């Protein structure tokens, strides 16, 4: 399983959220992290569905 895409998605979202927190934009920071978590999970599940059984 290739985890590069989910890793970079989460890494970038964390970086963005940290900047938002520095600006005290707590709601947007939380939403950014929540969306990134959901997208990363979807990427991982989609890739595991595509993986051959074995």
N, CA, C and O atoms as CSV, one atom per row, in Angstrom:
chain,resi,resn,atom,element,x,y,z
A,1,UNK,N,N,0.844,-1.176,0.000
A,1,UNK,CA,C,0.000,0.000,0.000
A,1,UNK,C,C,0.892,1.243,0.000
A,1,UNK,O,O,1.824,1.351,0.797
A,2,UNK,N,N,0.597,2.167,-0.892
A,2,UNK,CA,C,1.347,3.414,-0.994
A,2,UNK,C,C,0.653,4.470,-0.136
A,2,UNK,O,O,-0.492,4.837,-0.397
A,3,UNK,N,N,1.344,4.946,0.873
A,3,UNK,CA,C,0.757,5.923,1.777
A,3,UNK,C,C,1.248,7.345,1.513
A,3,UNK,O,O,1.004,8.240,2.323
A,4,UNK,N,N,1.930,7.563,0.400
A,4,UNK,CA,C,2.465,8.896,0.110
A,4,UNK,C,C,1.374,9.945,0.006
A,4,UNK,O,O,1.482,11.002,0.627
A,5,UNK,N,N,0.331,9.684,-0.759
A,5,UNK,CA,C,-0.730,10.691,-0.948
A,5,UNK,C,C,-1.419,11.047,0.368
A,5,UNK,O,O,-1.547,12.233,0.675
A,6,UNK,N,N,-1.872,10.061,1.164
A,6,UNK,CA,C,-2.496,10.424,2.438
A,6,UNK,C,C,-1.531,11.143,3.377
A,6,UNK,O,O,-1.925,12.067,4.088
A,7,UNK,N,N,-0.266,10.719,3.379
A,7,UNK,CA,C,0.719,11.361,4.250
A,7,UNK,C,C,0.875,12.834,3.889
A,7,UNK,O,O,0.809,13.696,4.765
A,8,UNK,N,N,1.081,13.129,2.611
A,8,UNK,CA,C,1.283,14.509,2.205
A,8,UNK,C,C,0.014,15.341,2.389
A,8,UNK,O,O,0.092,16.520,2.734
A,9,UNK,N,N,-1.141,14.743,2.163
A,9,UNK,CA,C,-2.392,15.438,2.401
A,9,UNK,C,C,-2.493,15.854,3.866
A,9,UNK,O,O,-2.821,17.000,4.171
A,10,UNK,N,N,-2.209,14.917,4.769
A,10,UNK,CA,C,-2.277,15.225,6.203
A,10,UNK,C,C,-1.186,16.199,6.618
A,10,UNK,O,O,-1.441,17.105,7.411
A,11,UNK,N,N,0.020,16.030,6.102
A,11,UNK,CA,C,1.125,16.925,6.439
A,11,UNK,C,C,0.782,18.361,6.054
A,11,UNK,O,O,0.980,19.284,6.845
A,12,UNK,N,N,0.269,18.548,4.840
A,12,UNK,CA,C,-0.080,19.895,4.387
A,12,UNK,C,C,-1.240,20.480,5.190
A,12,UNK,O,O,-1.247,21.674,5.489
A,13,UNK,N,N,-2.208,19.656,5.537
A,13,UNK,CA,C,-3.340,20.133,6.332
A,13,UNK,C,C,-2.882,20.545,7.731
A,13,UNK,O,O,-3.353,21.546,8.271
A,14,UNK,N,N,-1.980,19.786,8.308
A,14,UNK,CA,C,-1.450,20.137,9.634
A,14,UNK,C,C,-0.698,21.454,9.564
A,14,UNK,O,O,-0.846,22.308,10.438
A,15,UNK,N,N,0.110,21.617,8.523
A,15,UNK,CA,C,0.853,22.866,8.340
A,15,UNK,C,C,-0.115,24.046,8.209
A,15,UNK,O,O,0.075,25.087,8.839
A,16,UNK,N,N,-1.150,23.873,7.387
A,16,UNK,CA,C,-2.148,24.932,7.215
A,16,UNK,C,C,-2.867,25.222,8.532
A,16,UNK,O,O,-3.072,26.382,8.891
A,17,UNK,N,N,-3.247,24.170,9.246
A,17,UNK,CA,C,-3.976,24.338,10.505
A,17,UNK,C,C,-3.121,25.054,11.550
A,17,UNK,O,O,-3.637,25.866,12.319
A,18,UNK,N,N,-1.829,24.762,11.585
A,18,UNK,CA,C,-0.953,25.451,12.529
A,18,UNK,C,C,-0.900,26.948,12.240
A,18,UNK,O,O,-0.910,27.763,13.163
A,19,UNK,N,N,-0.843,27.305,10.973
A,19,UNK,CA,C,-0.873,28.730,10.601
A,19,UNK,C,C,-2.186,29.369,11.024
A,19,UNK,O,O,-2.202,30.497,11.517
A,20,UNK,N,N,-3.282,28.655,10.835
A,20,UNK,CA,C,-4.586,29.171,11.237
A,20,UNK,C,C,-4.670,29.346,12.751
A,20,UNK,O,O,-5.238,30.324,13.237
A,21,UNK,N,N,-4.104,28.401,13.487
A,21,UNK,CA,C,-4.109,28.506,14.943
A,21,UNK,C,C,-3.311,29.719,15.414
A,21,UNK,O,O,-3.695,30.392,16.371
A,22,UNK,N,N,-2.205,29.989,14.738
A,22,UNK,CA,C,-1.403,31.167,15.087
A,22,UNK,C,C,-2.215,32.442,14.896
A,22,UNK,O,O,-2.007,33.429,15.602
A,23,UNK,N,N,-3.135,32.419,13.945
A,23,UNK,CA,C,-4.014,33.565,13.694
A,23,UNK,C,C,-5.315,33.469,14.467
A,23,UNK,O,O,-6.236,34.252,14.235
A,24,UNK,N,N,-5.400,32.525,15.376
A,24,UNK,CA,C,-6.558,32.288,16.237
A,24,UNK,C,C,-7.829,32.003,15.435
A,24,UNK,O,O,-8.927,32.399,15.827
A,25,UNK,N,N,-7.662,31.320,14.323
A,25,UNK,CA,C,-8.796,30.920,13.503
A,25,UNK,C,C,-9.098,29.449,13.826
A,25,UNK,O,O,-8.810,28.553,13.032
A,26,UNK,N,N,-9.674,29.228,14.985
A,26,UNK,CA,C,-9.836,27.885,15.521
A,26,UNK,C,C,-10.845,27.043,14.743
A,26,UNK,O,O,-10.604,25.859,14.504
A,27,UNK,N,N,-11.948,27.624,14.353
A,27,UNK,CA,C,-12.970,26.874,13.630
A,27,UNK,C,C,-12.483,26.396,12.272
A,27,UNK,O,O,-12.706,25.247,11.892
A,28,UNK,N,N,-11.819,27.283,11.546
A,28,UNK,CA,C,-11.315,26.910,10.231
A,28,UNK,C,C,-10.204,25.867,10.361
A,28,UNK,O,O,-10.101,24.955,9.540
A,29,UNK,N,N,-9.389,26.006,11.382
A,29,UNK,CA,C,-8.328,25.026,11.632
A,29,UNK,C,C,-8.916,23.647,11.897
A,29,UNK,O,O,-8.447,22.651,11.345
A,30,UNK,N,N,-9.928,23.590,12.729
A,30,UNK,CA,C,-10.581,22.317,13.050
A,30,UNK,C,C,-11.199,21.702,11.797
A,30,UNK,O,O,-11.083,20.497,11.574
A,31,UNK,N,N,-11.854,22.527,10.981
A,31,UNK,CA,C,-12.495,22.027,9.765
A,31,UNK,C,C,-11.458,21.524,8.760
A,31,UNK,O,O,-11.681,20.519,8.084
A,32,UNK,N,N,-10.337,22.214,8.663
A,32,UNK,CA,C,-9.249,21.787,7.771
A,32,UNK,C,C,-8.742,20.413,8.173
A,32,UNK,O,O,-8.548,19.545,7.323
A,33,UNK,N,N,-8.528,20.215,9.460
A,33,UNK,CA,C,-8.035,18.918,9.945
A,33,UNK,C,C,-9.078,17.822,9.772
A,33,UNK,O,O,-8.743,16.697,9.399
A,34,UNK,N,N,-10.333,18.141,10.040
A,34,UNK,CA,C,-11.398,17.153,9.900
A,34,UNK,C,C,-11.525,16.693,8.448
A,34,UNK,O,O,-11.633,15.497,8.179
A,35,UNK,N,N,-11.512,17.634,7.529
A,35,UNK,CA,C,-11.622,17.287,6.108
A,35,UNK,C,C,-10.415,16.475,5.640
A,35,UNK,O,O,-10.564,15.515,4.884
A,36,UNK,N,N,-9.239,16.856,6.082
A,36,UNK,CA,C,-8.028,16.129,5.688
A,36,UNK,C,C,-8.054,14.700,6.219
A,36,UNK,O,O,-7.670,13.762,5.520
A,37,UNK,N,N,-8.509,14.543,7.452
A,37,UNK,CA,C,-8.612,13.194,8.024
A,37,UNK,C,C,-9.555,12.338,7.192
A,37,UNK,O,O,-9.252,11.182,6.895
A,38,UNK,N,N,-10.696,12.902,6.816
A,38,UNK,CA,C,-11.674,12.157,6.024
A,38,UNK,C,C,-11.116,11.809,4.645
A,38,UNK,O,O,-11.273,10.677,4.188
A,39,UNK,N,N,-10.470,12.761,3.977
A,39,UNK,CA,C,-9.904,12.501,2.651
A,39,UNK,C,C,-8.795,11.462,2.713
A,39,UNK,O,O,-8.704,10.599,1.840
A,40,UNK,N,N,-7.946,11.539,3.741
A,40,UNK,CA,C,-6.865,10.562,3.881
A,40,UNK,C,C,-7.436,9.169,4.104
A,40,UNK,O,O,-6.952,8.194,3.528
A,41,UNK,N,N,-8.456,9.078,4.935
A,41,UNK,CA,C,-9.087,7.781,5.178
A,41,UNK,C,C,-9.690,7.221,3.894
A,41,UNK,O,O,-9.566,6.028,3.615
A,42,UNK,N,N,-10.339,8.079,3.114
A,42,UNK,CA,C,-10.913,7.634,1.850
A,42,UNK,C,C,-9.835,7.152,0.880
A,42,UNK,O,O,-10.026,6.152,0.188
A,43,UNK,N,N,-8.710,7.855,0.825
A,43,UNK,CA,C,-7.606,7.428,-0.044
A,43,UNK,C,C,-7.066,6.064,0.378
A,43,UNK,O,O,-6.811,5.200,-0.460
A,44,UNK,N,N,-6.897,5.882,1.680
A,44,UNK,CA,C,-6.353,4.617,2.188
A,44,UNK,C,C,-7.321,3.478,1.905
A,44,UNK,O,O,-6.908,2.399,1.479
A,45,UNK,N,N,-8.611,3.715,2.142
A,45,UNK,CA,C,-9.605,2.657,1.895
A,45,UNK,C,C,-9.707,2.339,0.411
A,45,UNK,O,O,-9.835,1.173,0.039
A,46,UNK,N,N,-9.654,3.342,-0.431
A,46,UNK,CA,C,-9.726,3.113,-1.870
A,46,UNK,C,C,-8.522,2.310,-2.340
A,46,UNK,O,O,-8.653,1.421,-3.182
A,47,UNK,N,N,-7.360,2.619,-1.800
A,47,UNK,CA,C,-6.172,1.885,-2.199
A,47,UNK,C,C,-6.204,0.454,-1.686
A,47,UNK,O,O,-5.758,-0.458,-2.382
A,48,UNK,N,N,-6.721,0.241,-0.486
A,48,UNK,CA,C,-6.784,-1.127,0.041
A,48,UNK,C,C,-7.817,-1.941,-0.739
A,48,UNK,O,O,-7.663,-3.155,-0.872
A,49,UNK,N,N,-8.872,-1.291,-1.260
A,49,UNK,CA,C,-9.839,-1.998,-2.101
A,49,UNK,C,C,-9.238,-2.400,-3.434
A,49,UNK,O,O,-9.619,-3.420,-4.009
A,50,UNK,N,N,-8.299,-1.602,-3.931
A,50,UNK,CA,C,-7.636,-1.887,-5.210
A,50,UNK,C,C,-6.510,-2.915,-5.075
A,50,UNK,O,O,-6.069,-3.482,-6.075
A,51,UNK,N,N,-6.049,-3.154,-3.867
A,51,UNK,CA,C,-4.930,-4.081,-3.658
A,51,UNK,C,C,-5.380,-5.512,-3.933
A,51,UNK,O,O,-6.487,-5.904,-3.565
A,52,UNK,N,N,-4.512,-6.291,-4.584
A,52,UNK,CA,C,-4.872,-7.690,-4.848
A,52,UNK,C,C,-4.916,-8.489,-3.543
A,52,UNK,O,O,-4.134,-8.245,-2.624
A,53,UNK,N,N,-5.825,-9.427,-3.483
A,53,UNK,CA,C,-5.902,-10.296,-2.309
A,53,UNK,C,C,-4.698,-11.210,-2.280
A,53,UNK,O,O,-4.220,-11.675,-3.315
A,54,UNK,N,N,-4.227,-11.452,-1.097
A,54,UNK,CA,C,-3.108,-12.368,-1.075
A,54,UNK,C,C,-2.383,-12.262,0.133
A,54,UNK,O,O,-1.395,-12.971,0.324
